[in-house]
Amino acid sequence: MRQIILDTETTGLDPSHGHRLIEIGCLELINRKLTKRSFHYYLNPEREVEAEAMAVHGITNEFLVDKPLFASIADELIDFVRGAELIIHNAPFDLSFINHELKMLQRGLPPITDYCGVLDTLVMARAKHPGQKNNLDALARRYGADQRDRTYHGALLDSEILAEVYLAMTGGQVGLSLGSEESESVSGEQRIEGIRRLPESRLPLPVIHADGQELERHEAKLKTLDKAAGGACLWR
């Protein structure tokens, strides 16, 4: 399963008012583990960044002057996301800017969703935590992913945080570490040597069965998991 965590920064809030992309950051997940592949560019928007937007991401007009145009990285972006599932927080915002940029190229390119699927973690978070704040900052605090310096937002940094939040929110091993060849090269026999066998003379372990109240709580938890998984809970 190949997924791409994606985030963008822009000159303002609405592409229909002429606002443009100025940063795009992507991280690759395969089978719920981050690989070493990423896609990251700062972009020259050919217009000024609004002061309100600059206060959020800290990216100045002077910094963007010598950066590439979107036209020069469009094909690379399409190739990077092709066939994957995009994981985006508040997907309509980022997709609207990417699709606006693709349309401005006047090359007849279809929307980015013609190349890949999309999962919106904001929609997922609202279903999982109704009535609570579900912006990325709030979710990072809720899931313990707020240990980074976030004086300013940034597409690649926010993608890293979103990856951690998404993996924690969907359960299972977070898998953010890339692993090492050394740890992967340990053979099965070497690992077995570390197993300590209990003596056969030990007393049998007691078996404690769940009572009715515990079974009810277990069933309630399964219903919650089933709802979060869209009816595909494996523990049913």
Beta strands, then each sheet from edge to edge (+ up, - down):
strand 1: 2-10
strand 2: 21-30
strand 3: 33-42
strand 4: 85-88
strand 5: 117-120
sheet 1: 3+ 2- 1+ 4+ 5+
end
